[in-house]
Amino acid sequence: MTTYTPMMQQYLTIKSEYEDAFLFYRLGDFYELFFEDAVNASQILEITLTSRDAGSKDRVPMCGVPHHSAQNYIETLVSKGYKVAICEQTEDPKQSKGVVKREVVQLITPGTLMEGKTIDGKSNHYIASAEQLTKETFSLAYLDVSTGESKTTIVEGGIKSLLQQLISLNIRELVVTEQLQILLEEPAKNLSLVLSLEKEVMPIEKSGKYIEQLPENLQGVAKSLLQYVERTQMRSLSHIQPFTYTETKQLLRIDSNSKRNLELLQSIRGGDQKGTLLWLLDETVTAMGGRKLKQMLHQPLANRKLIEERLSIVTDLLDEFFVRDELQELLKKVYDLERLAGRVAFGNVGGRDLAQLRESLRQVPHIKEQLLQSGKETLIQLGNSLDECNEIEELLSRAITDHPPIAIKEGDVIRDGYDEKLDELRYAARNGKDWIAQLEQKERELTGIKNLKIGYNRVFGYFIEITKSNIANADLTRYERKQTLANAERYITEELKQKEAIILNAEEQSLALEYDLFVELREQLKEFIPRVQALASKISELDVFISFAVVSEKYRFTKPTFHEGRALKIINGRHPVVEKMLNKQMYVPNDCVLTEDKNMMLITGPNMSGKSTFMRQVALIVVLAQIGCYVPAEEAELPIIDQIFTRIGAADDLVAGQSTFMVEMLESQNAITNATEKSLLLFDEIGRGTSTYDGMALAQSMMEYIHNKIGANTLFSTHYHELTALEQQLPKLKNVHVSATEKDGKVVFLHKVREGAADKSYGVHVAKLAEMPDEIIERAQTLLNQFESKEIEVASTNVEADELQLSLFEEVQQPSELSNIELEVIGKLEKMNIMGTSPIQAINILYELQQTLLSKK
């Protein structure tokens, strides 16, 4: 059995409790890692791997990072999905006997990281917990440890819907039970989602205040998340706000696929914010406002009263240009109140943080004054709702210096006059230094040595330094040698010894007392956290409403109106993001009118003509309206939409082993299964990923089902011109087309939506624009002319329709003609789960079957 040193035994004992984390073990000024942790961390962090004698026969691997710069290393590990346990000395080494006592003081995980370069000021950093209620239903709780915001929801639609919700919220870590951990293990790997096990829930006596607003089926998942956060962070959760639950009927629901297709928060092409609705809307000037805007886009409203209240505020801010401008300048001086409150609660707030909190609170009276003097009722109400938090501002003004240092143990954080005892100690230290300066001058005069100086260092304290060339001039009967240097001697006198004791004692006591006063102040501020958070919420809303007003004025948006029916009327609507991207080029606006009697629109027209853009702009106008913003149109009369579903664009999901067509069908199935008559459905080129007849049949069948069974407002674009005949069969369907014209043999896209079906597709013209070889273009045009003139009969009346389909396999022989090997291959084919097989797996299986058949020959 290996015998390790007592220190290494302590390390191994602590490590055994945190096997799934890197243990940062404090040794002096370094955090050290040992054994496998050291090997792995040295590779990930690109730091030197060394070794250490630990009492065993072999030296153990070791690496380390300086404690003052550990944050960057911790952030690197956590951003890659690892956990880091911080192990600190918990007793004074001078007072300890044997190995200094150490304990883990915090477990930093991907969902609980509070600061660093990967934490975006304008984005929430959520950790979540999920619990399975039924086979298809999950409860979900999520909170931002850095801001204290906490919410819950019910997710219906099984594992797939849960994963979509986690993607939408950008969840990095999910707290689960053992059963759910097994269920989510594989999909979590694909999503780089860290699963963390929590077997207990926070008892009701501790969790009661956090969950009292929740229905019973959501309380368990919230208590589990609270328990995990408290267990890992090991500190006060006083800034965590009570969990909220908003009924889904109060919100416009948009699944993660539709959010991606509409590019609300993230661009499809680059994955960044440029080219998104968020990019267009974000004129916020505070981090809190940026986060609030994202939350609004994530969950638009479906409550007409609340939407119209927001629109009224935006209207008044548009009317009051000078008030709006002044408010925005004031908001620029407001720091992130929510995260400052979180840092206070966690006990990692510094002097500069409190100076920022004080500066922010000093702006509130001026913000309030602007709102109250505006003369607008909505702005006056908003102004009256602002808590100026005067007691906090006054306390911080008395306590914190104007420009405190970063480190709270350096001194000069607490203002003179705040504490009488601190003032006395500072007076002694400062006067002592004045006396030192006077003594230096006095000694120079006594000795006649002009370069005599009195210095100080931490090892030797104060000393009188005389160069060796001047020692003969000194009265060495008064001096006691303290240190010899190459070209000087250092001395001390009894008088200097006495003053040194007073000065150093005063400075040491002063710094210790100042730190104690700061900690006391920090604890005192904790009781004000709920007030600061409430103020932050109001400030962030104001910032977003100002942003809406600025954007609405800049891009000539119009105030939408709402009604209780299903009719949708948009006159000269525009795609706001495309219009901004075009810059000074003219964007062609279009109407979209759906009535109670005609609420399905079949859109035809050539590729690149703007069908998808037209469909997206309708959805974006609805989203903008239901977050409470003006919209890019001359006029917009809208119903309250409960859900938006989109099937736009094409992409393989190779990770899930799904083809473009399978993705298309799954998204379509989700829409058709969950839509109601109050929903908005956008289907672009359904059936494109399969054969013409398959695609056309599916597209028609879906349109008929939506028309007859669901009744939702629907925009359906297609390249199957044959479907335009459905206008005669489906009373609520109308044909429109995106027009194009030919000029000098070239297609010119007009981007204008007009009544009726398109007369042709211009596919050959588009190929020409793409600079296909002339030989291909000419041949295609010849064939097209022949098809259109019916010189080549595509379908003969004497040929059955199924004879036109190319068969993937040759005609199957009768069973009596097949060999045992052939029968075996057919059996394997029959048992295959085609839909559950990835493209790579399918190729491998096909190869094996081919080899089996070839072996027969």
N, C-alpha and C positions, 0 to 999 in steps of 0.2 A: 504494500500500500504506500502511495506517494505521500510524503510529509512536506507540507508547505509551511512557509513562514506565517506568523500570526496575521500579518497584514494581508497576505494572499488568501489566507483562510477566510478573512473578513470579506474580501472581494468576492470569492466564490459563493459565500453564503448569500450575499446581496444579489449577485448575478442569478442565482437559482430562482429568485422570485421574479425576475424580468428576463426570461429566456428569449422572448420575441423582440427584445430591444437591444440597441447598443448601449452599454453601460459606460457613461462618462464618470470615471472615478477620480475624485479630487485628491491630488497629491501636491501640496504647496501651491505654486502658481500655474500648475498644469492639470488638465483632465487627461488621465491615462486610460488606455484600453489594453486588454490582455487577451491572450489565447486567440480563439477564432474571431472574436470582435476586432482584434488588432489586425489580423491578416486581411479581413474583409474591408475594414475601414481604410486601411492604408491604400488599397486598390481604388476604392470609390472616391476618396478624398485626395488621392495622389500625394500622400505624405510618406515620410521615411518609416520603414518597418525596422525596429531594432529588437533587442531581447533583454531579459532581466533575470538575474539569479533570484529564484523564488523558494529556495530551500530544497528543491527537488534535484534529481540527478541531471536533468536537462534544463537549460534556460528556457523561459517561456516567451513567446512572441509579445512584443509591446510596441505601441505607438502612442503619441500624445499630441494635444493641441493646447496653446496658451489659453488660460481661462478668460483673459480680456478680449480675445478674438474668437471665442468658441461659437458665438452666435452664427457666424457665416458657415462654419462647418456643420453645425446642427441643422441649419436650414437646408444645406445641400442634401444631407441624409434624408430629412423629412420629405423634401420635394421629390425624392426618388421612391417614396412609399415606405420608408423605414420609421421605426420609433426610436426615441432617444431618452434614456433614463438618466437624470442628472443626480449624481450622488455627491453630497457635500459633507464637509466636516461639521458636526453639530455640537462640538465642544471645543474649548480653548486648548490648544496643544500644551500650553504652559501649565494648565491645571490637570491634564490627563496623566494617568499612569498606564504605561503600555501603549497599545494601539489606540489612536484617536478614534472616538466614536464617529461613525459616518452613517448617513441615511439617504435614501432617494427622496428628494424634495419635490420633484416634478417629473412626470412622464409626458414628453412632448411627442405628439402624434400628428399625422397628416391633417387631421381635422381640428386640432387644437392649437396649431401654430398661430401665434398672435402678432408677430412682427417679423419684418425681413423684406428682402427684395421681391420675394414671390407673392407677397400680400399686396394686392392692388387696392389703393385707397378708395377707389370708386366701385369696388366689388365686395360682396359679402363672401365670407369664408366659412361655409357651413359644415358642421358635422351632423350626421343623421342617425336615427335608429328606426328599425322596421320590425313589425310583428305581423305574423300571418293570422288573420281573423277567420277567413274561410278559404276554400281552394282558390278563389279568384279575387279575394279582397285582402288588402293589407292596410294597417295603420302605419303612418309615417310621422315622426317628429324630427325637427331639425332646428339647430340653433347656431348662432355665430358667437363663439366664445369671446371674440374681441369687442363686440358691440352689445352683447346681451340679448339681441333679438331672438325670439323663439316662437316657432309656429308648428302647427300640426295639420294633417290632411288625411282623408281616406282615399286610397288608390284602388280603383276597380279595373279589372281586365287582366289579372294574373301577373306572373313574373315579368312579362314583357312590358306591361304598363308601369310596373314599379321601376324597372331599369330605365325606362324613358323619363320618368319623373326625376330620378337621380341624375341623369345626364343633364336635364333642363336646369337643375339646381347647382350643377357642377360640384356634386358631392365627391370628396376624396376619400372619406372614411365612413363606413356604415357599421353601427353597433348592432349585433344580432344575437339571437339565441343559438344553441348548438344545432337545432333542427334546421333553422334558416341558413346557418353557415354552410351546411352540407348542400342545401338546395342552390345556393348562390355561388358556390366555390368556382365553378368554371366560368360563368359569365362575368364574375368579378375580375378574373385574370384578364379577360379581353378588354375590360374597361379601365384597367389599372386602378381598381377600387380596392382599398384596404378594408378587410372584414375584421372587426374586433369583437371578441366574445365578452358578453356581460351576463353573468348568471343571476345577479341579484337586482332588485329594484330599490329605489330610495324609499324608506318608510314614510308613511303618510304624515307623521308629525313633522318631518322635515320638508316633504315635497308639497304639502297641502296648499301653500300660498302660490305655488307655481302652476298647479293643475286645476284650481277651483273653477276656471271658466270652461273646462273641457267636458264633453260628453264622456260617459263611462268607458266606451270602447277605445278611447284615445289616451286614457290616463296611464295605462300600463306602459305603453311605449315611451311616453314622456318621462315617467319615473325611472325607466331603464337608462335612458340617455343622461338624465341628471346624475344617476348613480355613477355612471362611467366617467363623466366629466369631473365629478368631485373626487373619485378614486384616483384618477390620473393627475389632476392638477393640484390636489392637496392644499387647497386654499379657499378663501371666501368666494361664494357664488352670489354675493349680494347684488351684483349688477345684472344677473340673469333676470329678464322680465318674465312675467307670467305667460305661459303658453297661450296662444290664441288659435281659434279655429273659425274659419270662414266657410259657411256652407257653399257648396259648389254652385248652387243656383244663383248666388250673388256675384259669380265670377264668369267671365268669358273664358272658356276652357280651350286651350290650343295645345295639342300633343307635341312632343319633341320633334317629330318628323315635320309637322307643319311649321313649327317655329324655324326649323332649319331651312325648309323650302322657301319661306317668306323672308328669310334673312333678317329676323327681328333683332337678334343680339350678336349673331356671328355670321360672317360671310361664308358662303359655300366654297368659294374659290380659294381664299387664302386662310380661312379660319380666324381672321382678325376682325376688328370692328369696322374697318373702312368698308363702305358700301352697304352698311346695315341701317335699319331704321334708328337704332340707338345712336349711330354715328351722326345721323342727320339731326336728331333731337337734342343731343347733349350739349347744351349751352350752360350747364350748371357750373358753379364756381366753388362749391364745397364738396368734399368727399362724401358727406352725408347725402347731399342732393343727388350725386351720381349714383349712389347705391339705391336711393329711393326710386329714381327713374327706372333702373333695371328691374326693381320689384314690380313697378306698375306695368312694365312691358311683359314681364313674366306672368302677371295675373291682372289683365284688364278687367274692368267692372262689367257686370250685367245687371246693375241696379240703376234704373233710370234717374231716380232722385239724386243719388250720389254723383252720377256722371254730370248731371246738370248743375250741381253745386260747384264742381270743379270748373266747368265751362264758364260759370258766372265770374269766378275769381280771375280766370284768364282774360275774360272780356274787360273787367275793370283794370287789370294791369296793362292791357293794350291801350285803354283810354288814357291812362296816367303815365305817359312816357317819362316825364322827369322824375316822378316817384320811383318808377321801375328802375331807371338808370341809377338813381341814388342808392336804392336798396341793393342792387347788384354790387356796387362799389363797397358798401358796408359788409356784405356777405363774404367778399374776398378776404376780409380780415378775421373771419370766423374759422377756427381750426376744427378738427374732427372731434366734436364733443362726445359722440358715442364711444369712440375708441379711447379717448382720454378717461371717460368714466370707467371703462373696462380695466384700464391700467391702474386706476386708483383702487378698484376692488381687488385686483390681483396682487397689489403691493409692489408693482414694478414701475410705478410712476416716479419720474425724476423732477428736479427743480424746474427745468425748462418746460416740462409738460404742464406743470402747474402755472407757469408764467403764460403759456399758451391758453390755458383754460381761463385765466384772469383776463387776458386780452380779448378773448372771444366774448366773455360776459360783458365787457365794457361796451361792446357794439350793440347789445340788445336794447338798451333804452333808446338809442338813435334809430334802430330798426322799427321799434314800436312807435316812436314819434312820427316817422314817415307814414306808417300805415294809418295811424289815427288822424293825421292831417290830410289824408287823401280825399276825404269826403265821400268815399265809396263804402257802402254798407258791408260788403263782403270783406274788404280790406280792414275796416274798422274792427269787425268781429275777429279777424285773424290777429290783429294787433292786441286786442284785449285778452286773447288766449295765451299770449307770451308771458311766461314767468321770468322776470328779470333776474331772479336769484341774487338779490342784493346782498344777502348775508354772506354768500359764498365769495362774491367779488370783494366785499369789504374785508373778509378774513384773509383772502389771498393778498390783497393790497397791503395789509398790515404785516403779513408774515413773510412774503417772498420778495427778494431783491429784484431790481429791474432787469438785470442780466445775469441770472444764476448760471453756474457752470453745468456741464453735462453730468459729472459725477457728484452725487450728493454728499460724499465723504471728504470732498476737497475744501469745504467751507464756503462762506460767502453766499449761502443759499437763503438763510434766515436774515431778515432785515433788522438793522439796529432799532432798538425801541420795542421790539416784540416781546423780549423776555429780559427781565432785570438782571438775573444771574448771568446770562450770556453776555450782556453788556459789560458787566463787571470784569468778567474773564477777558473779554476782548480789550478792555481798557488797560488791563494789566499787561497783556501781551504787546499791545501797540506802544504803550509808554515804555515798556522794557526795551523795545527796539529803538525808540528815540534815545533812551539812556545809552544804549550800545553805540549809537552814532556819536553822542557827546563824548563818551569815554575814548573812542578812537581819536577824536580831535585832541583831547586832553593828553593822551599818550604821545602823540606826534609832537606836541609842544614840549613835553617833559624830556623826550629823548632827542629831539631835533631830527628824527627820522621821518622824512616826508612821505615815503612809500609804505610806512607801517599801516597795517590794516587788520581789522577784526573780522574774521570770517566764521562760517558755520558749516558743518556737515553732520549727517545723521549718525555717523560712527563716533566722532570725537566731540561733537557739540560745538560750543563757541571757543575760539582761540585767537591769540594775538600772533600775527605772522610777521617775522622780521627776516629780511634777506641776510645771508651769511656775511655779506660785505659790510653790513651795518650793525652786526652784533656787538662790536666794541663800544658803540655809543649807548647801548642799553644798560640799565641798572638791573643786573641779573639777580640781585638780592631780593627784588620784589617779584621776579618771574619764576615760575615753575615749568620746566620743560615738559611738553606734552607729546610732541611728535617731531621727528627729524625728516626733512626732505632733502633732495639733491642740492638745492640752492637756497634753502631757507630753514629756519627753525620756527616751531610753533610753541607758544607758551600760554599759561593761564595764571591769573592772579586770584586771590581770595575774593576780592570784590567782584570779579567777573564770574566766579563760581556761584556766588549767592544770587546774582542777577540771572544767570543761566537757569538755575533751578526755578526761579519765579516765572521767567518767560516760557520755558518749555512746559512747565506744569500747567500754566495758564492756557497755552496753545492746545495742549493735549486735551485738557478738560473742556476747552471751548469747542473743539471739533466733536468730541463725544456728546456734549450737551446739545450741540446743534443738530446732530444726527437724531438724537432722541426726540427733540422738538419736531423735527420733520416727520418722523414716524408717527408721533402723536397727532400732528396735523393731518396726515394721510388717513389715519383712523377716523378722525373727526369728520373728514370729507365724505366718508362712506355713507353716512346718514343722508347726505344730499344727492346721492346718485340717482334715485328715481326722478327727482325734479330736473336734474341735468338731462336725463334721457328724454323726459317729456318735452323739454325745451328743444332738444336736438330734433325730435320728430317734427315739431312745428316748423323749425328753421329749414329742415330738409324739404318739406312740402312746399314752403314758400319759394325755395330755390328752384324746384321743379316747375312750379307754375310760372315763374318768371322766365324760365327756359322755354316753356311752351309759348309764352307771349312773344319772346324774341324771335323764335323760329317762325311763328305764324305771321309776324309782321315782315320778316326778311323774305319769306317765300310766298307771300300773298295767299295765305290760307283763309278759309271761311269757317264761320261757326256752323256746325251741323245741328240739325233739329231731329227730334225723335218722336215716334208714335208707337202705339201698341199693336199695330198690325204686322204684316210680313213684307209689304211693298218696300222696295229699295229704289231710290231715285238719286242718281249722281249726275250732275250736269257739268260737262267739261272737266272731268276728273283727270288727275295727273299722278304718275308714279313719282313720289317725292324724291326718292333716292336717285333714280335714273335721271330725273330732271337736274338734280344737283351735279351729278357726274358729267352730264352734257355741258355743264357750265354755261357758256353764252349761246350755245346752239339752241334752236327752237324745239321745244317738246310739243308733240301733237296731242292735245287733250281729247278725251272721248267721253261720251255719255254712257251710262249703264242704268237702264230702267227695267226693273222687275216689278210686276204688279201682282195683285192677289190672283188674277186670272192667268197671267203669263209670267211664271217665276222660274222658268228654266230657259237657259240660253245656250244654243248650240253654235259654237264659233268655228268657222272654217276660214281658210286662207293659207297662203304659202308659208313655208318655214322662213324664219327671220323677219316675218311681217309684223310681229309684236303681239301675238295671241297670248303668250305666257305673261308678258309685261302687263297687258290689259287685265288679265285675271288677278295677278298679284296686286295691282294698284287698287282694285276693288277691295281686296282683303285688307290692305294696309290702311285704306281710308276708314274701314270699320274699326280696326285696331286703334288708330289714332283717336277716333271719335269716342271710343269706349274707355280710353285712359283719361279722357277729359281734355283733349287737345283739339284745336281747330284742324281742318282738313284741306288737302290740296284739290279744291274744286270750286266752281262758281256757286254751286248749290248742292246741298246734301241733305235729303230727307231719309232717315234710316229707321229700321226696326231695331229692337234690342236683340242682338244675336247671342245665343247661348254657347255655341261651339263653332270653331272653324276647323275644317278638315281640308287638306290639300294633297293632291297627287300630282306633283309637278317635277319635271326633271327625271333623269334616269341614272341609276348607279348600282353596280353590283355591291352586295355585302359579302365580300370574300371571307371575312372572319367567321360569319355565321353560315358560310357555304350556300349563299342564296344568290341566284342570278338576278339580273335587272328585272326580268319579268316577274320573278317570285316576289321581289321587293315591291314591285308595282301592285301585285295582287294583294299582298299583306296590308299595304297601306290603304288600298281600296276597301278591303274587308273591314278594317278598323273603322273607317269612315261610315260605311253603310250600316254596320252593326250598331254604332253608338249615336248616330245623328238623329235629331228630332226635327219637327217642322220649323223650329226656330233657329236651325243651324244654317251655316253657309258652307256649301261644298264646292270645291274647285278641282276639276279633273282635267288634266292636260294629256291629250294623245293616249288615251287608254287603249290597250291592246296592241301597242306598237311592237312589243317584244316577242310576239308570236306570229304565226302565219296570218295571212290576210283574212281568211275566212274565220279562223279562231278569234282573231282580234276584233273583227267587225261584230261577230256574234256576241262576244262578251260585252263590248261597248253598248250595243243596242239593249241587251238584256239588263245591264246596270241602269241605263237611262230609264227604261220602263219601270224597273223596281223603285227607283227614287221618285219617279213621277206618280206612281200609283200607290206606293206604300208609305213613303216618308214625307214627301211634300215639301222638302227643304228648298230654300233658294239655292239654285245650282248654276254654275258656269261650266260648260263641258266643251272643250275644244277637241277637234278631231281632224285627221287627214283622210278619213274615210268619207268621201263626198257622198257615197251612197246613203249615209245616215241622215242626210238632210231631208229625205223623204218622210222621216218620222214626224215632221211638222204637221203632216196630214193626219197622223194617227194619235198623237199625244196633244190634247187641247192646250196644255199649259206650256208647251215648248214653242220657242220661236227661233228662227235662223237669223244669224248675223254673220258678217264676214269682215276680215281685215283686208282692206282693199290694196290692190297693186295694179300697176299698168305697165305696158310695154312701150319702150321708146328706143327706136333705132336697134331693135332686136335685143334690147337689154331690159331687165325687169327693174322697175322703180317702185320701192315700197312707200306707200302713202301713210301707213300707220294709222289709218282712220277706220273706225268700226262703223259699218253701215248695215242697214236692214238687208235681209236675204242671204242666200248661200253664195259662196265663191264659185266662179265659173270654171276656174282651172287652178292647178297647184303651183305652176312655175318651177317645178323641181329641176328641170334641165337648166333653167336660167340660174338657179342658185348654184348648181354645180359649176356653171361657167364663171360665176363670181368667185368661186373657190379655186379658179384657175386649173380645173381638170384639163388634161390633154385634149387638144382640138379634135383628135380622131375619135375619142370617146364621146365628146359632146355631139359631133356630127352624126355618129352612129345612133346615139340615143334619140336624137331629134328625128331621124328617119324612122326608127322603130315606133316612136310616139305618134308620128303622123299616120303610120300604118294601123296602129291600134285604134286611133281615133276615127280613121276612115273605114275601120272594120275590114281592112284588106287581109288581116290575119284574124281568124276567129279564135278568140281566147277560150270560148266555151261553146261547144256544139250541142245542139238539141239532142243529138244521138248519144252524147257521152254523159254518163252519170256524174254528179258533182264530186263524189268521192274518188272518181278515177283521176280527177285533176290534181289531187293531193299526191305529192311525191312520198313514197313509202320509205321509212327509215330502214326497214329490213325487207329482204326478198320475201316473196310469197311463201308462207310456211307450208312445209310438206305435211302430208297426212302422217299421223302418229306411227302408222305401220311402216313408213319409209324411213323413220328416224332411227339413228343408232343410239346406244345407251349413253354415249358421251354427249350427243346432241340433246337428248332428253335431260341430262344432268344440267347442261348449260341453260336450257329453257327453264328448268326448275329454279335455278339460282336467280334468273331474271325475274321470275314471278314473285319471288320472296323479297326482292330488293325494295327498300324504301327510297324511291327516287327523290321525293321532296326533301328527305332528310339527309341526302348525300351531297357532300361538297363537290365542286368541279374537279378538284385534284383526286378525291376518292373515286369519283366516277371514272376518270381516265384510268386509274390503277385497276379497277374492277374490270373495265372493258378490255384492258390489255391481258389480264389473267384469263378471261373467257376466250379471247382470241387464241391465246397460246394453247388452251385446252383443246379447241377445235383443230388447230394446226397439228397438234400431236397425233390426232387420229389419222392424218394423212402421212 
